[in-house]
């Protein structure tokens, strides 16, 4: 039986929604989960912090309907609220058109905002990535290798789910066990924070490294709140700002919490 509009769950109101590294047009993009999430929220502003459409690996033969649904849903939001599209390295082809504006949709390379009296700097993060600046071919090769690992992971997870076992992330395990990967993430966060302090920002918000994070970084010249919205390949994460507070949203954890809450409601005794 089709659900009537009045029966649908009410959308959560969010002041600011930050998404990055969707990589639409690649095998690894979790578009179905992303569509579920976008249907559940009602933001007053959306910031797309780079690598939204993966132009590097774009193929005419692969752009599923679910990926197009994400684009349509974001455009639908842009008809009602401001949507900032910040360019990343995988969609750097758009930089030659930046800055540009079409209605509420704005294409930029970086974004400065003052939120509740605090200065924020939003940018993707590839600008100070050494592999991007000095060996782009190596970065692209790494991107293809990452996509292959995601394809293998998809097959592994299909078998795990068929056996009733939880998903696993091969790429996440590789990052956690390779010391250079851990050091790269730490260096990235420290450099972003240093640049933000130097420019006089209290907060810096990035994407690029697919590592969701919220933390305060102490530096000799000051402190800065560093945030990263993660991705929709491994972590299925976003940053949400509501009523003066930031929250790091992770879709699978939220779905599990909702499932537990639903089971608890079902077990509650019915009051006469």
C-alpha positions in Angstrom: 0.0 0.0 0.0 1.4 3.4 -1.0 2.3 5.7 1.8 0.2 8.9 1.8 2.1 12.2 2.2 0.6 12.7 5.6 2.0 9.3 6.8 5.6 10.1 5.7 8.1 10.9 8.4 8.7 14.6 8.9 11.9 15.9 7.5 14.6 17.0 10.0 15.2 20.8 9.7 18.9 21.7 9.3 20.3 25.2 9.1 23.4 24.2 7.0 24.1 20.9 5.3 27.7 20.2 4.1 28.3 17.3 1.7 31.5 16.3 -0.2 33.0 13.6 -2.2 29.8 12.0 -3.6 31.7 10.9 -6.7 28.6 10.6 -8.7 29.3 8.6 -11.9 31.5 6.1 -10.2 30.9 2.5 -9.2 31.6 3.3 -5.5 29.0 6.1 -5.0 26.3 5.0 -2.5 23.6 6.9 -4.3 20.7 4.9 -2.9 21.7 5.7 0.7 22.4 9.3 -0.2 18.9 9.7 -1.8 17.4 8.2 1.4 19.3 10.8 3.5 18.4 13.7 1.3 14.7 12.8 1.5 14.9 12.9 5.3 16.3 16.4 5.7 15.2 20.0 5.0 18.2 22.3 5.0 18.1 26.1 4.8 21.5 26.1 3.0 23.5 23.4 1.2 27.3 23.4 0.7 28.7 20.9 -1.7 32.4 20.8 -0.9 33.9 19.3 -4.0 34.1 16.0 -6.0 30.4 15.9 -6.4 30.4 14.6 -10.0 33.5 12.6 -10.8 34.6 14.0 -14.1 37.9 12.3 -14.0 36.3 8.9 -14.2 33.1 9.8 -16.0 31.9 7.3 -18.6 28.9 7.8 -20.8 28.1 4.1 -20.3 27.8 4.4 -16.5 25.6 7.0 -14.9 22.8 5.0 -13.2 19.3 6.5 -12.5 20.0 6.7 -8.8 22.9 9.0 -9.5 20.7 11.2 -11.6 18.1 11.3 -8.8 20.7 12.8 -6.5 21.4 15.6 -9.0 17.7 16.2 -9.4 17.1 16.3 -5.6 20.0 18.8 -5.2 18.6 21.0 -8.0 15.2 20.8 -6.3 16.8 22.1 -3.1 18.5 24.9 -5.1 15.1 26.0 -6.3 14.2 26.9 -2.7 17.5 27.5 -0.7 21.1 28.7 -1.4 23.3 25.9 -2.7 27.0 26.4 -3.0 29.0 24.1 -5.3 32.7 24.3 -4.4 34.9 22.7 -7.0 37.2 19.8 -6.2 40.0 18.0 -8.0 37.7 15.4 -9.6 35.4 18.1 -10.9 38.1 20.7 -11.5 36.9 21.0 -15.1 34.2 23.3 -13.6 36.8 25.7 -12.3 37.1 27.5 -15.7 33.4 28.6 -15.2 33.9 29.7 -11.5 32.6 31.9 -10.1 29.1 31.6 -11.6 25.5 31.8 -10.4 22.3 30.5 -11.7 19.4 31.4 -9.3 20.2 30.0 -5.9 23.0 27.7 -7.3 26.4 29.2 -7.0 29.6 27.7 -8.4 32.8 28.8 -6.4 36.3 27.5 -5.7 36.1 28.5 -2.0 33.6 30.0 0.3 33.8 32.4 3.2 30.9 32.7 5.6 30.2 34.3 8.9 28.0 32.0 11.0 26.8 33.2 14.4 29.6 35.8 14.5 32.3 33.2 13.7 34.4 33.2 10.5 34.4 30.0 8.4 36.5 29.0 5.4 35.1 26.2 3.2 37.3 24.6 0.5 37.8 21.2 -0.9 41.4 20.8 0.1 43.3 19.6 -3.0 45.0 23.0 -3.4 47.7 22.0 -0.9 47.9 18.3 -1.8 51.4 17.7 -3.0 50.3 14.7 -5.2 47.8 17.0 -6.9 50.2 19.9 -7.5 53.3 18.0 -8.6 52.2 14.6 -9.9 48.6 14.8 -11.1 49.0 11.7 -13.2 49.9 9.8 -10.0 46.8 11.1 -8.2 44.6 10.0 -11.1 46.2 6.6 -11.1 45.5 6.4 -7.4 41.9 7.3 -8.0 41.5 4.5 -10.5 43.1 2.1 -8.0 40.8 3.3 -5.3 37.8 2.7 -7.6 39.0 -0.9 -8.3 39.3 -1.5 -4.6 35.8 -0.3 -4.1 34.5 -2.6 -6.9 36.2 -5.6 -5.1 34.8 -4.4 -1.8 31.3 -4.4 -3.4 31.6 -8.1 -4.2 33.0 -8.9 -0.8 30.1 -7.1 0.9 27.5 -8.8 -1.3 28.8 -12.2 0.0 28.9 -10.9 3.6 25.3 -9.6 3.5 24.1 -12.8 1.9 25.6 -14.6 4.9 23.9 -12.2 7.4 27.2 -10.5 8.2 27.9 -6.8 8.5 29.6 -4.8 5.7 33.4 -4.2 5.8 35.5 -1.5 4.2 38.8 -2.8 2.6 39.9 0.8 1.8 39.3 1.9 5.4 41.4 -1.0 6.7 44.2 -0.2 4.3 44.2 3.4 5.5 44.3 2.4 9.1 47.2 0.0 8.7 49.4 1.9 6.3 51.4 4.4 8.4 51.9 6.7 5.4 48.2 7.0 5.0 47.6 7.9 8.6 50.5 10.4 8.5 49.0 11.9 5.3 45.6 12.5 7.0 47.2 14.1 10.0 49.4 16.3 7.8 46.4 17.4 5.8 44.4 18.4 8.8 47.4 20.3 10.4 48.1 22.2 7.1 44.4 23.1 6.7 44.3 24.4 10.3 47.6 26.3 9.9 46.3 28.1 6.8 43.0 28.9 8.5 44.8 30.5 11.5 47.1 32.5 9.2 44.0 33.9 7.4 42.2 34.7 10.6 39.4 32.0 10.4 38.1 30.3 13.5 36.8 27.3 11.5 37.9 25.5 8.4 35.8 22.9 6.6 37.3 20.6 4.0 36.6 17.4 2.0 39.1 15.6 -0.3 40.6 13.0 2.0 37.3 11.0 2.7 37.9 11.2 6.4 35.0 12.6 8.5 36.3 14.6 11.4 35.4 17.3 13.9 38.2 18.5 16.2 40.0 21.5 17.6 43.6 21.9 16.6 45.9 23.8 18.8 48.8 25.7 17.0 51.5 28.1 18.2 49.7 31.0 16.6 46.2 30.1 17.7 43.5 27.4 17.6 41.0 26.4 14.9 38.1 24.1 14.7 38.8 21.7 11.8 35.9 19.8 10.2 35.7 17.4 7.3 32.4 16.1 5.8 33.9 12.7 4.8 32.3 11.0 1.7 29.5 8.9 0.3 31.6 5.9 -0.7 32.9 4.5 2.6 31.6 6.7 5.5 28.3 8.0 4.2 28.7 11.1 6.2 27.7 14.8 6.3 28.1 17.8 8.5 24.9 19.4 9.9 24.6 22.7 11.6 21.4 23.2 13.6 20.6 25.7 16.4 24.2 26.8 16.8 25.8 23.4 16.9 27.6 21.2 14.4 27.0 17.5 14.2 28.9 14.8 12.2 26.2 12.7 10.7 27.0 9.1 9.6 24.1 7.4 7.8 24.7 3.7 8.8 25.0 4.6 12.5 21.8 6.7 12.3 20.0 4.0 10.4 21.0 1.5 13.1 19.9 3.8 15.9 16.5 4.3 14.2 16.1 0.5 13.8 16.8 0.0 17.5 14.4 2.8 18.5 11.7 1.2 16.3 12.2 -2.2 17.9 11.9 -0.6 21.4 8.7 1.2 20.4 7.3 -2.1 19.2 8.1 -3.8 22.5 6.5 -1.1 24.6 3.2 -2.2 26.3 0.1 -0.8 24.8 -1.7 1.5 27.3 -5.4 0.8 27.7 
